[in-house]
Amino acid sequence: SVDGMSDAALPLVAQAVNEALMRKSFLQIWVQVPVDGAAGERRDARYAKWHTIRATSDYNAQVRVALLLGDDLPSATAQCEDFWCAEPVRSCIVPTSLFKYNAKGYPTLSKTTP
């Protein structure tokens, strides 16, 4: 996840991604980026880290983003629509903590209004 990556480690990770892609043509790399209710600098820093990795790999089509949804689902959904719509999103990871059991015992997402 880019959230736990320090600014000092970022160029090293980006370079490692680029070198791995140059050596293995079949390799796909998914970069996890947390998406929650964060706004402003925190959200922008996450995007900047993702963009650095992607730009260092020369916008290789095998580098994709995997959005990791947070607990603030309505805000995260709006952020996905507004902020990530032009990026190569490969997956959206929904943590099990977001699911609640309904009356019949099946896991469901809670119904909230934005």
N, C-alpha and C positions, 0 to 999 in steps of 0.2 A: 504494500500500500504506500502511496506517495505521502500520506499523512505522517507517517513515522520516520520519513527520510529526512536527514539533515541537509541543509544547503551545501555543506562541504562534500557530502557523499553523492549528491545528485549528478555532477559531471562524470563521476566514476561509474555510476549505474548506467547512465545514458551511453557512455562509451562501451561498456560491457554488452549492453543490448545491441548496439550497432555491430560490434564484432561478432556476436553470436549469429546475427542475421546474415552477415557476410559469409560465414562458414557453413551454415546449414540452410539451404534454400527451402526446406519443408517446415521450418520452425515458425510457430506463431507465438507472439508474446502479448499477453493481456496485462495491462497495467491497471491495478485496482485504485480507484479514486473514490474516497468517501463522499457521499452526497447526503447532506442533512440540512437542517435549517440554517446553517452557517451562511453569513452574508459578508460582503465587503472584503476586507483584506484576507481573511482566512479562506474564503472561497476562491479569491483571485490567486492566492499562493498555491492552492491545490492545482488549479488550472495551469499556472505557470510551470509547475514541476512536470505535469503531464506534457505540456507543450515542449519543454526542453528535451525530454526523452524522445518525443516524436520528431522534433526538428533535427536532433543529433543523428537519428536513424534515417535522415533524408526523406521523411514522410513516407517511409516504407509501408505498403499496404498490409504487411503482416504484423504491424504494431497496432493493437486495438486497445480501446479503453473498456474496462469492466466497472460499471458504477455500483458502488456498495451503498445501498439505501440505509439511512439512519432511522432513529425513532420518530423523528418529526416528518412523517410521511407526506402530508399535504404540501408542506414547504419544499420538500425534496422533489416531489413530482413537478411542481412549478419550476424549480431550478433545472430539472432535466429537460423540460420543454423549452425554457428560455436560454439556458447556458450551454447545453450539450447537444443541441439538435444538429449542429453542423459537424460534429465529430464522429469518428468511426466507432460508435458504441457497438460492442460485440455482445455484451450481456449486462443484465441488471441483477445484482445479487441481493436477495431479500433475506435478511437474517431471520432465524426461527423465532426470535424474541418479538417480532412484529405480529406473529400469529396468535390468535386467541381461540379457545375452543368454544364452539357454539353449543346449543342445547342438546344436540344429537352426538356431541363428542368429536365433531370434525374440526380440524384447524381452519380458521378463516381470518381474513384481514378485517380489522375493525372498520365500521362504517363511520367516517368522519366527513364533515363538510369543510371545504377550504374557506 
